[in-house]
Amino acid sequence: MSELDNQILSAFDPFADANAEDSGAGTKEYVHVRIQQRNGRKSLTTVQGLKKEFSYSRILKDLKKEFCCNGTVVQDPELGQVIQLQGDQRKNVSTFLIQAGIVKKEQIKIHGF
């Protein structure tokens, strides 16, 4: 038997590199920007998935000042800290996060209507 036949018969996992912990395939974390309908025309914009190393209160302060709206940081047991803003601020928040250098454009997912 030649060396090539031995390599073919031996077990080979073509996805071994993709399953490795250190590879970046499939480990991209997203920042989710959603809208929640309240009553009537009122709505909330929620931002979740920001890295824990960022100061949520400082980001919230800048968002409130930039968009002239009220907001808060809510602690959710499943999702962690979530930023809530009044009104439909999805596009504004996504452009703000990109321009501030907090996240890249590929990492933002906008949900809603």
All heavy atoms as an XYZ file, in Angstrom:
891
protein
N       0.828     -1.176      0.000
C       0.000      0.000      0.000
C       0.882      1.253      0.000
O       1.829      1.340      0.758
C      -0.854      0.006      1.253
C      -2.291      0.132      0.981
S      -3.163      0.123      2.546
C      -4.730     -0.145      1.912
N       0.504      2.196     -0.801
C       1.315      3.405     -0.876
C       0.951      4.373      0.255
O      -0.038      4.202      0.964
C       1.123      4.075     -2.233
O      -0.163      4.624     -2.305
N       1.750      5.380      0.368
C       1.531      6.384      1.419
C       0.232      7.146      1.187
O      -0.477      7.502      2.116
C       2.715      7.349      1.407
C       2.942      8.044      2.709
C       4.220      8.834      2.669
O       5.299      8.248      2.488
O       4.109     10.048      2.815
N      -0.123      7.365     -0.077
C      -1.351      8.077     -0.419
C      -2.579      7.281      0.008
O      -3.531      7.845      0.534
C      -1.388      8.358     -1.928
C      -2.593      9.145     -2.444
C      -2.638     10.523     -1.784
C      -2.526      9.302     -3.935
N      -2.538      5.971     -0.189
C      -3.659      5.122      0.222
C      -3.843      5.161      1.740
O      -4.962      5.159      2.240
C      -3.456      3.686     -0.244
C      -3.547      3.560     -1.764
O      -4.213      4.430     -2.372
O      -2.955      2.622     -2.317
N      -2.751      5.209      2.486
C      -2.845      5.296      3.945
C      -3.483      6.601      4.389
O      -4.253      6.649      5.342
C      -1.457      5.158      4.585
C      -0.946      3.741      4.514
O      -1.729      2.802      4.384
N       0.367      3.594      4.573
N      -3.171      7.699      3.696
C      -3.754      8.994      4.044
C      -5.243      9.024      3.734
O      -6.018      9.613      4.464
C      -3.042     10.109      3.294
C      -1.652     10.391      3.800
C      -0.980     11.483      2.992
O      -1.515     11.939      1.990
N       0.208     11.873      3.435
N      -5.646      8.396      2.650
C      -7.056      8.381      2.268
C      -7.864      7.551      3.263
O      -8.971      7.928      3.654
C      -7.223      7.843      0.834
C      -6.628      8.832     -0.157
C      -8.694      7.600      0.521
C      -6.609      8.350     -1.577
N      -7.306      6.413      3.691
C      -8.029      5.533      4.600
C      -8.079      6.051      6.037
O      -8.963      5.689      6.800
C      -7.405      4.135      4.569
C      -7.519      3.408      3.233
C      -6.787      2.082      3.309
C      -8.970      3.199      2.849
N      -7.119      6.885      6.403
C      -7.119      7.386      7.780
C      -8.254      8.398      7.957
O      -8.708      9.041      7.018
C      -5.781      8.028      8.111
O      -5.609      9.184      7.324
N      -8.717      8.520      9.180
C      -9.824      9.435      9.480
C      -9.344     10.876      9.324
O      -8.332     11.268      9.888
C     -10.336      9.203     10.880
N     -10.084     11.650      8.563
C      -9.740     13.051      8.331
C     -10.995     13.882      8.516
O     -12.036     13.589      7.932
C      -9.181     13.231      6.915
C      -8.915     14.673      6.573
C      -7.871     15.360      7.173
C      -9.717     15.333      5.674
C      -7.636     16.684      6.871
C      -9.485     16.653      5.357
C      -8.432     17.330      5.957
N     -10.900     14.891      9.345
C     -12.030     15.776      9.592
C     -11.784     17.107      8.873
O     -10.946     17.895      9.307
C     -12.207     16.015     11.094
C     -13.455     16.813     11.413
O     -14.291     17.019     10.504
O     -13.592     17.231     12.572
N     -12.495     17.377      7.762
C     -12.251     18.613      7.021
C     -12.705     19.863      7.769
O     -12.292     20.962      7.448
C     -13.055     18.428      5.732
C     -14.113     17.451      6.090
C     -13.513     16.548      7.123
N     -13.562     19.702      8.787
C     -14.067     20.846      9.528
C     -13.354     21.032     10.866
O     -13.823     21.764     11.728
C     -15.568     20.700      9.768
C     -16.350     20.625      8.495
C     -16.890     19.423      8.080
C     -16.521     21.736      7.701
C     -17.596     19.334      6.896
C     -17.225     21.659      6.515
C     -17.764     20.457      6.109
N     -12.243     20.371     11.060
C     -11.526     20.461     12.339
C     -11.064     21.885     12.608
O     -11.134     22.362     13.737
C     -10.348     19.505     12.347
N     -10.618     22.581     11.585
C     -10.166     23.955     11.783
C     -11.328     24.880     12.130
O     -11.191     25.798     12.926
C      -9.469     24.479     10.529
C      -8.153     23.760     10.286
O      -7.595     23.232     11.261
O      -7.707     23.739      9.125
N     -12.486     24.656     11.534
C     -13.644     25.507     11.801
C     -14.196     25.276     13.193
O     -14.790     26.172     13.785
C     -14.736     25.252     10.766
N     -14.012     24.083     13.745
C     -14.519     23.776     15.082
C     -13.566     24.197     16.186
O     -13.908     24.116     17.357
C     -14.808     22.273     15.203
C     -15.954     21.854     14.316
O     -16.798     22.661     13.981
N     -15.966     20.595     13.925
N     -12.379     24.641     15.828
C     -11.396     25.031     16.840
C     -11.877     26.277     17.587
O     -12.543     27.140     17.024
C     -10.054     25.295     16.180
N     -11.519     26.364     18.852
C     -11.947     27.480     19.695
C     -11.348     28.802     19.241
O     -11.983     29.837     19.320
C     -11.531     27.207     21.149
C     -12.259     26.057     21.793
C     -13.713     26.365     22.079
O     -14.028     27.534     22.338
O     -14.526     25.440     22.036
N     -10.103     28.774     18.769
C      -9.414     30.015     18.461
C      -9.765     30.573     17.090
O      -9.384     31.685     16.768
C      -7.901     29.825     18.566
C      -7.389     28.723     17.656
O      -8.209     27.937     17.152
O      -6.175     28.664     17.463
N     -10.489     29.855     16.257
C     -10.823     30.374     14.933
C     -11.979     31.361     15.034
O     -12.819     31.277     15.910
C     -11.200     29.230     13.982
O     -12.460     28.728     14.303
N     -12.016     32.318     14.122
C     -13.044     33.346     14.162
C     -14.303     32.964     13.412
O     -15.225     33.749     13.325
N     -14.363     31.770     12.862
C     -15.520     31.368     12.067
C     -16.721     31.125     12.974
O     -16.680     30.302     13.861
C     -15.212     30.111     11.275
N     -17.796     31.868     12.742
C     -19.033     31.658     13.474
C     -19.038     32.217     14.883
O     -19.993     32.026     15.603
N     -18.002     32.942     15.277
C     -17.972     33.475     16.636
C     -18.238     34.971     16.662
O     -17.999     35.614     17.661
C     -16.601     33.202     17.288
O     -15.601     33.827     16.487
C     -16.336     31.728     17.421
N     -18.727     35.518     15.571
C     -18.995     36.945     15.511
C     -20.182     37.281     16.412
O     -21.235     36.670     16.316
C     -19.310     37.345     14.066
C     -19.502     38.834     13.885
C     -19.887     39.174     12.487
C     -18.696     39.142     11.580
N     -18.959     39.653     10.259
N     -19.986     38.243     17.285
C     -21.059     38.670     18.174
C     -21.696     39.920     17.589
O     -20.998     40.829     17.164
C     -20.507     38.942     19.568
C     -20.011     37.682     20.229
C     -19.699     37.908     21.691
O     -20.175     38.899     22.256
O     -18.985     37.086     22.248
N     -22.989     39.941     17.591
C     -23.729     41.044     17.003
C     -24.267     41.980     18.072
O     -24.523     41.570     19.201
C     -24.907     40.517     16.177
C     -24.485     39.789     14.931
C     -24.522     38.406     14.868
C     -24.048     40.491     13.822
C     -24.131     37.742     13.722
C     -23.662     39.832     12.664
C     -23.709     38.459     12.623
O     -23.319     37.805     11.489
N     -24.467     43.223     17.673
C     -25.177     44.202     18.482
C     -26.561     44.321     17.864
O     -26.693     44.656     16.691
C     -24.455     45.564     18.482
C     -25.276     46.605     19.206
C     -23.087     45.434     19.107
N     -27.589     44.000     18.636
C     -28.952     43.996     18.132
C     -29.647     45.303     18.507
O     -29.687     45.675     19.677
C     -29.739     42.822     18.719
C     -29.166     41.502     18.337
N     -29.450     40.890     17.149
C     -28.292     40.679     18.974
C     -28.799     39.749     17.071
N     -28.085     39.593     18.173
N     -30.180     45.985     17.488
C     -30.934     47.223     17.685
C     -32.369     46.914     17.291
O     -32.656     46.616     16.134
C     -30.363     48.375     16.838
C     -31.139     49.648     17.079
C     -28.888     48.583     17.143
N     -33.279     46.976     18.270
C     -34.673     46.585     18.037
C     -35.607     47.730     18.380
O     -35.259     48.636     19.132
C     -35.036     45.387     18.912
C     -34.314     44.125     18.564
C     -34.858     42.955     19.386
N     -34.335     41.698     18.912
C     -33.253     41.123     19.395
N     -32.600     41.680     20.380
N     -32.834     39.984     18.899
N     -36.815     47.617     17.861
C     -37.883     48.546     18.231
C     -39.002     47.736     18.859
O     -39.320     46.635     18.406
C     -38.378     49.358     17.011
C     -39.339     50.436     17.459
C     -38.984     48.467     15.970
C     -39.624     51.476     16.407
N     -39.560     48.267     19.931
C     -40.698     47.642     20.595
C     -41.844     48.633     20.603
O     -41.671     49.782     21.017
C     -40.351     47.260     22.035
C     -39.301     46.210     22.149
C     -38.959     45.907     23.602
O     -39.392     46.594     24.511
N     -38.179     44.868     23.804
N     -42.994     48.196     20.156
C     -44.177     49.046     20.134
C     -44.781     49.125     21.523
O     -44.975     48.113     22.179
C     -45.203     48.471     19.147
C     -46.337     49.411     18.825
C     -45.874     50.609     18.011
O     -44.974     50.483     17.200
N     -46.477     51.751     18.240
N     -45.048     50.319     21.982
C     -45.729     50.490     23.267
C     -47.216     50.641     22.999
O     -47.830     49.741     22.473
C     -45.149     51.709     23.985
C     -43.818     51.435     24.632
C     -43.272     52.625     25.394
N     -44.264     53.290     26.215
C     -44.351     54.603     26.351
N     -43.511     55.399     25.723
N     -45.271     55.136     27.105
N     -47.793     51.767     23.337
C     -49.217     51.979     23.081
C     -49.383     53.106     22.060
O     -48.740     54.141     22.157
C     -49.963     52.294     24.380
C     -49.279     53.358     25.199
O     -48.214     53.824     24.822
N     -49.883     53.747     26.302
N     -50.241     52.879     21.090
C     -50.479     53.886     20.064
C     -49.252     54.096     19.195
O     -48.721     53.176     18.603
N     -48.800     55.338     19.130
C     -47.639     55.671     18.309
C     -46.331     55.606     19.085
O     -45.267     55.861     18.529
C     -47.810     57.081     17.749
C     -48.947     57.200     16.757
C     -49.119     58.619     16.293
N     -47.848     59.229     15.913
C     -47.678     60.519     15.696
N     -48.685     61.357     15.848
N     -46.514     61.002     15.342
N     -46.395     55.311     20.350
C     -45.203     55.304     21.196
C     -44.385     54.030     20.971
O     -44.931     52.956     20.774
C     -45.585     55.380     22.677
C     -46.536     56.492     23.025
C     -45.851     57.826     22.921
C     -46.829     58.919     23.351
N     -46.244     60.224     23.225
N     -43.068     54.171     21.010
C     -42.209     53.013     20.809
C     -40.914     53.179     21.605
O     -40.563     54.262     22.041
C     -41.894     52.827     19.327
O     -41.231     53.960     18.829
N     -40.221     52.063     21.781
C     -38.934     52.017     22.454
C     -37.900     51.434     21.506
O     -38.192     50.507     20.756
C     -38.985     51.099     23.678
C     -39.631     51.580     24.947
C     -39.634     50.462     25.968
C     -38.902     52.773     25.495
N     -36.682     51.932     21.556
C     -35.575     51.347     20.834
C     -34.653     50.701     21.853
O     -34.275     51.341     22.830
C     -34.800     52.422     20.047
O     -35.696     53.064     19.150
C     -33.660     51.810     19.265
N     -34.315     49.431     21.647
C     -33.431     48.730     22.575
C     -32.134     48.362     21.867
O     -32.134     47.997     20.693
C     -34.084     47.455     23.130
O     -34.384     46.575     22.057
C     -35.348     47.770     23.890
N     -31.040     48.464     22.604
C     -29.717     48.122     22.101
C     -29.134     47.082     23.046
O     -29.010     47.331     24.242
C     -28.792     49.356     22.057
C     -27.426     48.980     21.496
C     -29.411     50.469     21.257
N     -28.800     45.912     22.515
C     -28.210     44.860     23.344
C     -27.055     44.223     22.612
O     -26.966     44.283     21.393
C     -29.237     43.798     23.710
C     -29.594     42.890     22.555
C     -30.600     41.856     22.942
O     -31.623     42.177     23.506
N     -30.300     40.625     22.618
N     -26.148     43.633     23.371
C     -25.021     42.929     22.790
C     -23.734     43.716     22.763
O     -22.750     43.261     22.192
N     -23.727     44.911     23.374
C     -22.478     45.654     23.452
C     -21.524     44.934     24.395
O     -21.952     44.247     25.323
C     -22.732     47.073     23.965
C     -23.512     47.997     23.038
C     -23.834     49.303     23.751
C     -22.730     48.283     21.782
N     -20.242     45.089     24.176
C     -19.258     44.438     25.030
C     -19.332     45.015     26.439
O     -19.633     46.182     26.632
C     -17.857     44.631     24.458
C     -17.668     43.917     23.152
C     -16.265     44.087     22.640
C     -16.121     43.370     21.306
N     -14.802     43.579     20.731
N     -19.034     44.188     27.416
C     -19.135     44.583     28.815
C     -18.074     45.593     29.210
O     -18.210     46.273     30.216
C     -19.050     43.352     29.716
C     -20.196     42.391     29.512
C     -20.102     41.227     30.476
C     -21.099     40.149     30.153
N     -22.463     40.498     30.373
N     -17.026     45.719     28.416
C     -15.958     46.654     28.768
C     -16.360     48.113     28.559
O     -15.704     49.010     29.085
C     -14.697     46.336     27.959
C     -14.913     46.458     26.474
C     -13.922     45.628     25.679
O     -13.543     44.558     26.137
O     -13.551     46.079     24.583
N     -17.435     48.353     27.808
C     -17.903     49.711     27.589
C     -18.763     50.172     28.761
O     -19.462     49.383     29.387
C     -18.732     49.810     26.297
C     -17.919     49.572     25.055
C     -18.196     48.497     24.242
C     -16.896     50.421     24.698
C     -17.466     48.263     23.106
C     -16.151     50.209     23.564
C     -16.439     49.125     22.761
N     -18.735     51.465     29.017
C     -19.568     52.045     30.058
C     -20.940     52.355     29.451
O     -21.079     53.284     28.655
C     -18.920     53.325     30.589
O     -19.803     53.992     31.446
N     -21.933     51.577     29.845
C     -23.269     51.739     29.281
C     -23.847     53.105     29.629
O     -24.546     53.717     28.828
C     -24.196     50.628     29.785
C     -23.999     49.308     29.082
C     -22.897     48.505     29.348
C     -24.905     48.857     28.146
C     -22.711     47.302     28.707
C     -24.728     47.647     27.499
C     -23.624     46.881     27.788
O     -23.445     45.687     27.146
N     -23.581     53.578     30.829
C     -24.142     54.863     31.249
C     -23.546     56.015     30.436
O     -24.254     56.973     30.102
C     -23.917     55.082     32.738
O     -22.542     55.031     33.042
N     -22.262     55.926     30.074
C     -21.650     56.984     29.267
C     -22.199     56.959     27.841
O     -22.454     58.014     27.250
C     -20.128     56.798     29.223
C     -19.428     56.848     30.544
C     -19.032     58.236     30.966
N     -18.354     58.975     29.943
C     -17.162     59.497     30.059
N     -16.488     59.299     31.155
N     -16.639     60.204     29.093
N     -22.376     55.757     27.284
C     -22.955     55.641     25.944
C     -24.374     56.177     25.946
O     -24.777     56.917     25.043
C     -22.915     54.174     25.458
C     -21.469     53.724     25.253
C     -23.711     54.002     24.170
C     -21.307     52.261     24.939
N     -25.136     55.821     26.979
C     -26.521     56.299     27.086
C     -26.570     57.815     27.187
O     -27.400     58.459     26.543
C     -27.204     55.663     28.294
C     -28.625     56.131     28.572
C     -29.552     55.730     27.437
C     -29.117     55.576     29.882
N     -25.679     58.376     27.973
C     -25.646     59.836     28.131
C     -25.396     60.516     26.790
O     -26.059     61.505     26.450
C     -24.557     60.205     29.138
C     -24.461     61.673     29.437
C     -23.380     61.935     30.462
C     -23.256     63.422     30.720
N     -22.176     63.714     31.672
N     -24.461     59.986     26.007
C     -24.170     60.562     24.695
C     -25.331     60.374     23.725
O     -25.641     61.272     22.933
C     -22.906     59.947     24.115
C     -21.654     60.366     24.882
O     -21.708     61.388     25.594
O     -20.634     59.659     24.776
N     -25.983     59.204     23.768
C     -27.133     58.957     22.889
C     -28.277     59.907     23.212
O     -28.910     60.463     22.313
C     -27.610     57.508     23.023
C     -26.730     56.435     22.393
C     -27.198     55.050     22.810
C     -26.727     56.554     20.889
N     -28.559     60.093     24.496
C     -29.650     60.980     24.909
C     -29.379     62.415     24.480
O     -30.280     63.116     24.008
C     -29.839     60.912     26.427
C     -30.477     59.619     26.895
C     -30.380     59.390     28.388
C     -30.871     60.518     29.237
N     -30.926     60.162     30.669
N     -28.139     62.840     24.618
C     -27.786     64.208     24.256
C     -27.828     64.406     22.743
O     -28.280     65.439     22.250
C     -26.389     64.519     24.787
C     -26.041     65.962     24.781
C     -24.783     66.195     25.576
C     -24.738     67.642     25.982
N     -23.720     67.918     26.964
N     -27.375     63.400     22.007
C     -27.312     63.486     20.540
C     -28.704     63.502     19.910
O     -28.957     64.245     18.968
C     -26.496     62.311     20.010
C     -26.315     62.279     18.518
C     -25.239     63.240     18.040
O     -24.373     63.627     18.837
O     -25.285     63.593     16.849
N     -29.613     62.667     20.403
C     -30.911     62.488     19.756
C     -32.061     63.152     20.489
O     -33.222     62.984     20.107
C     -31.211     60.995     19.573
C     -30.110     60.258     18.878
C     -29.639     59.067     19.380
C     -29.520     60.762     17.732
C     -28.616     58.382     18.754
C     -28.488     60.086     17.095
C     -28.037     58.907     17.618
N     -31.786     63.892     21.567
C     -32.815     64.618     22.317
C     -33.971     63.695     22.717
O     -35.136     63.971     22.427
C     -33.339     65.802     21.524
S     -32.077     66.996     21.106
N     -33.635     62.590     23.366
C     -34.660     61.662     23.829
C     -34.250     61.142     25.201
O     -33.099     61.296     25.608
C     -34.847     60.505     22.863
S     -33.417     59.439     22.711
N     -35.173     60.553     25.907
C     -34.879     59.988     27.212
C     -34.520     58.517     27.049
O     -34.847     57.892     26.050
C     -36.080     60.142     28.138
C     -35.684     60.045     29.591
O     -34.504     59.949     29.919
N     -36.660     60.058     30.466
N     -33.852     57.970     28.044
C     -33.469     56.571     27.974
C     -32.996     56.060     29.312
O     -32.840     56.818     30.268
N     -32.770     54.753     29.368
C     -32.319     54.106     30.591
C     -31.549     52.840     30.256
O     -31.642     52.324     29.140
C     -33.511     53.784     31.519
O     -33.024     53.279     32.744
C     -34.428     52.768     30.886
N     -30.790     52.357     31.242
C     -30.108     51.076     31.120
C     -30.842     50.092     32.020
O     -31.002     50.323     33.206
C     -28.625     51.175     31.546
C     -27.966     49.813     31.486
C     -27.888     52.155     30.669
N     -31.315     48.988     31.427
C     -32.101     47.991     32.151
C     -31.264     46.724     32.284
O     -30.620     46.290     31.329
C     -33.415     47.683     31.388
C     -34.202     46.606     32.079
C     -34.235     48.938     31.236
N     -31.278     46.125     33.471
C     -30.574     44.861     33.702
C     -31.550     43.714     33.470
O     -32.521     43.562     34.191
C     -30.027     44.819     35.134
C     -29.249     43.570     35.453
C     -27.966     43.453     34.641
O     -27.324     44.438     34.343
N     -27.607     42.240     34.282
N     -31.296     42.902     32.442
C     -32.143     41.761     32.115
C     -31.418     40.489     32.535
O     -30.223     40.359     32.290
C     -32.421     41.743     30.604
C     -33.471     40.728     30.231
O     -34.667     41.045     30.313
O     -33.075     39.608     29.853
N     -32.125     39.523     33.160
C     -31.438     38.311     33.610
C     -30.855     37.469     32.471
O     -29.805     36.859     32.631
C     -32.518     37.534     34.367
C     -33.799     38.194     34.076
C     -33.518     39.553     33.561
N     -31.497     37.432     31.320
C     -31.024     36.628     30.192
C     -30.073     37.407     29.282
O     -29.069     36.880     28.817
C     -32.196     36.126     29.360
C     -33.082     35.142     30.070
C     -34.263     34.734     29.203
O     -34.297     35.131     28.026
O     -35.133     34.027     29.716
N     -30.406     38.666     28.998
C     -29.683     39.435     27.998
C     -28.587     40.319     28.572
O     -27.826     40.913     27.820
C     -30.672     40.307     27.213
C     -31.851     39.574     26.577
C     -32.818     40.556     25.966
C     -31.366     38.595     25.535
N     -28.512     40.450     29.878
C     -27.533     41.341     30.485
C     -28.052     42.772     30.484
O     -29.243     43.013     30.645
N     -27.161     43.723     30.277
C     -27.569     45.120     30.264
C     -28.096     45.495     28.888
O     -27.490     45.177     27.870
C     -26.404     46.023     30.638
C     -26.022     45.923     32.098
C     -24.967     46.940     32.470
O     -24.109     47.255     31.654
N     -25.025     47.434     33.689
N     -29.233     46.200     28.887
C     -29.884     46.623     27.650
C     -30.142     48.119     27.742
O     -30.653     48.605     28.752
C     -31.222     45.872     27.440
C     -31.915     46.357     26.180
C     -30.990     44.381     27.371
N     -29.790     48.848     26.690
C     -30.063     50.286     26.633
C     -31.424     50.482     25.992
O     -31.699     49.930     24.924
C     -28.982     51.019     25.823
C     -27.633     50.894     26.514
C     -29.354     52.473     25.626
C     -26.487     51.517     25.749
N     -32.299     51.253     26.647
C     -33.610     51.578     26.101
C     -33.689     53.071     25.837
O     -33.315     53.875     26.692
C     -34.726     51.200     27.079
C     -34.943     49.731     27.229
C     -36.125     49.423     28.133
O     -36.590     50.275     28.882
N     -36.615     48.201     28.064
N     -34.182     53.422     24.645
C     -34.371     54.822     24.269
C     -35.810     55.039     23.829
O     -36.434     54.138     23.267
C     -33.443     55.209     23.115
C     -31.951     55.157     23.387
C     -31.178     55.315     22.089
C     -31.560     56.241     24.351
N     -36.324     56.242     24.074
C     -37.685     56.554     23.630
C     -37.690     56.854     22.149
O     -36.788     57.521     21.639
C     -38.228     57.767     24.390
C     -38.572     57.488     25.814
C     -39.174     58.708     26.493
O     -39.088     59.813     25.977
N     -39.773     58.501     27.642
N     -38.710     56.358     21.461
C     -38.883     56.635     20.045
C     -38.151     55.646     19.156
O     -37.449     54.758     19.618
N     -38.336     55.822     17.858
C     -37.695     54.964     16.864
C     -36.334     55.564     16.518
O     -36.223     56.445     15.677
C     -38.581     54.857     15.624
C     -38.037     53.869     14.602
O     -37.016     53.219     14.894
O     -38.625     53.756     13.518
N     -35.301     55.090     17.163
C     -33.946     55.613     16.981
C     -33.019     54.588     16.349
O     -31.797     54.682     16.483
C     -33.369     56.031     18.349
C     -34.218     56.964     19.145
C     -34.284     58.361     18.555
O     -33.466     58.738     17.724
N     -35.265     59.127     18.967
N     -33.565     53.599     15.637
C     -32.742     52.495     15.120
C     -31.619     52.970     14.209
O     -30.458     52.607     14.402
C     -33.612     51.477     14.380
C     -34.534     50.694     15.286
C     -35.456     49.836     14.496
N     -36.379     50.678     13.741
C     -37.241     50.233     12.862
N     -37.318     48.955     12.594
N     -38.046     51.049     12.219
N     -31.938     53.766     13.211
C     -30.906     54.222     12.271
C     -29.932     55.168     12.947
O     -28.725     55.112     12.708
C     -31.558     54.896     11.070
C     -32.290     53.925     10.179
C     -32.851     54.599      8.967
C     -33.610     53.593      8.120
N     -34.240     54.208      6.956
N     -30.463     56.040     13.809
C     -29.603     56.985     14.515
C     -28.592     56.258     15.401
O     -27.409     56.597     15.420
C     -30.438     57.932     15.377
C     -31.356     58.804     14.561
O     -31.096     59.062     13.395
N     -32.429     59.261     15.163
N     -29.068     55.259     16.136
C     -28.194     54.520     17.049
C     -27.132     53.763     16.264
O     -25.955     53.754     16.642
C     -29.017     53.562     17.940
C     -28.123     52.604     18.680
C     -29.862     54.344     18.918
N     -27.519     53.127     15.169
C     -26.544     52.347     14.397
C     -25.461     53.250     13.818
O     -24.271     52.909     13.882
C     -27.233     51.548     13.300
O     -27.854     52.400     12.383
N     -25.822     54.406     13.270
C     -24.801     55.311     12.736
C     -23.931     55.887     13.857
O     -22.725     56.052     13.680
C     -25.437     56.460     11.933
O     -26.374     57.147     12.753
C     -26.108     55.950     10.688
N     -24.521     56.157     15.014
C     -23.752     56.671     16.148
C     -22.713     55.652     16.608
O     -21.551     55.998     16.859
C     -24.693     57.027     17.306
C     -23.982     57.493     18.536
C     -23.599     58.817     18.668
C     -23.679     56.620     19.566
C     -22.931     59.256     19.804
C     -23.017     57.041     20.697
C     -22.636     58.362     20.812
N     -23.117     54.393     16.738
C     -22.201     53.357     17.205
C     -21.050     53.126     16.225
O     -19.919     52.861     16.628
C     -22.956     52.048     17.449
C     -23.957     52.048     18.600
C     -24.711     50.731     18.641
C     -23.286     52.332     19.920
N     -21.338     53.245     14.932
C     -20.297     53.068     13.921
C     -19.334     54.255     13.936
O     -18.114     54.080     13.923
C     -20.925     52.880     12.528
C     -21.680     51.562     12.468
C     -19.865     52.929     11.437
C     -22.564     51.415     11.251
N     -19.884     55.488     13.991
C     -19.037     56.678     13.963
C     -18.199     56.810     15.233
O     -17.077     57.317     15.187
C     -19.882     57.927     13.761
C     -20.432     58.055     12.366
C     -21.323     59.268     12.196
O     -21.662     59.938     13.158
N     -21.719     59.530     10.962
N     -18.723     56.354     16.352
C     -17.975     56.423     17.607
C     -16.909     55.343     17.684
O     -16.071     55.373     18.582
C     -18.936     56.305     18.792
N     -16.954     54.371     16.791
C     -15.960     53.309     16.777
C     -16.227     52.224     17.798
O     -15.339     51.452     18.134
N     -17.452     52.137     18.289
C     -17.803     51.133     19.290
C     -17.954     49.771     18.629
O     -17.494     48.761     19.161
C     -19.083     51.548     20.047
C     -18.810     52.853     20.799
C     -19.551     50.458     20.987
C     -20.013     53.481     21.427
N     -18.613     49.729     17.468
C     -18.777     48.484     16.719
C     -18.534     48.758     15.239
O     -18.542     49.905     14.794
C     -20.192     47.866     16.901
C     -20.413     47.434     18.318
C     -21.256     48.821     16.464
N     -18.355     47.683     14.482
C     -18.220     47.794     13.032
C     -19.590     47.613     12.395
O     -20.505     47.061     13.003
C     -17.248     46.734     12.516
C     -15.858     46.916     13.042
C     -14.954     45.820     12.555
C     -13.574     45.998     13.164
N     -12.724     44.853     12.928
N     -19.703     48.042     11.160
C     -20.985     47.984     10.469
C     -21.483     46.550     10.313
O     -22.682     46.293     10.380
C     -20.852     48.641      9.097
C     -22.151     48.791      8.370
C     -22.002     49.565      7.089
C     -23.340     49.733      6.430
N     -23.244     50.503      5.191
N     -20.566     45.594     10.138
C     -20.961     44.199      9.945
C     -21.514     43.571     11.219
O     -22.157     42.536     11.172
C     -19.763     43.364      9.471
C     -19.120     43.845      8.203
C     -18.082     44.940      8.452
O     -17.377     44.906      9.470
O     -17.996     45.850      7.609
N     -21.246     44.169     12.374
C     -21.662     43.605     13.644
C     -23.041     44.081     14.103
O     -23.529     43.604     15.116
C     -20.642     43.942     14.735
C     -19.296     43.297     14.512
C     -18.276     43.748     15.531
O     -18.242     44.901     15.900
N     -17.455     42.829     15.989
N     -23.657     44.996     13.370
C     -24.949     45.542     13.799
C     -26.074     44.852     13.042
O     -26.030     44.736     11.815
C     -25.016     47.066     13.569
C     -24.027     47.775     14.484
C     -26.413     47.590     13.795
C     -24.037     49.266     14.355
N     -27.091     44.400     13.786
C     -28.300     43.871     13.179
C     -29.456     44.732     13.639
O     -29.692     44.889     14.841
C     -28.534     42.427     13.620
C     -27.569     41.466     12.988
C     -28.188     40.113     12.859
C     -27.257     39.249     12.055
N     -27.872     38.082     11.552
N     -30.209     45.267     12.667
C     -31.353     46.109     12.980
C     -32.615     45.276     12.778
O     -32.822     44.704     11.714
C     -31.376     47.364     12.081
C     -30.113     48.193     12.335
C     -32.614     48.185     12.355
C     -29.989     49.400     11.457
N     -33.447     45.207     13.813
C     -34.679     44.445     13.783
C     -35.875     45.382     13.852
O     -35.775     46.495     14.326
C     -34.752     43.471     14.973
C     -33.581     42.563     15.078
N     -33.472     41.404     14.347
C     -32.451     42.641     15.824
C     -32.336     40.808     14.656
N     -31.695     41.537     15.542
N     -37.021     44.910     13.411
C     -38.250     45.699     13.533
C     -38.972     45.821     12.219
O     -38.465     45.469     11.184
N     -40.135     46.354     12.289
C     -41.077     46.551     11.186
C     -40.486     46.151      9.870
O     -40.170     46.720      8.965
C     -41.588     47.984     11.102
C     -42.106     48.492     12.403
C     -41.748     49.746     12.837
C     -42.919     47.728     13.211
C     -42.230     50.243     14.032
C     -43.395     48.215     14.407
C     -43.044     49.480     14.816
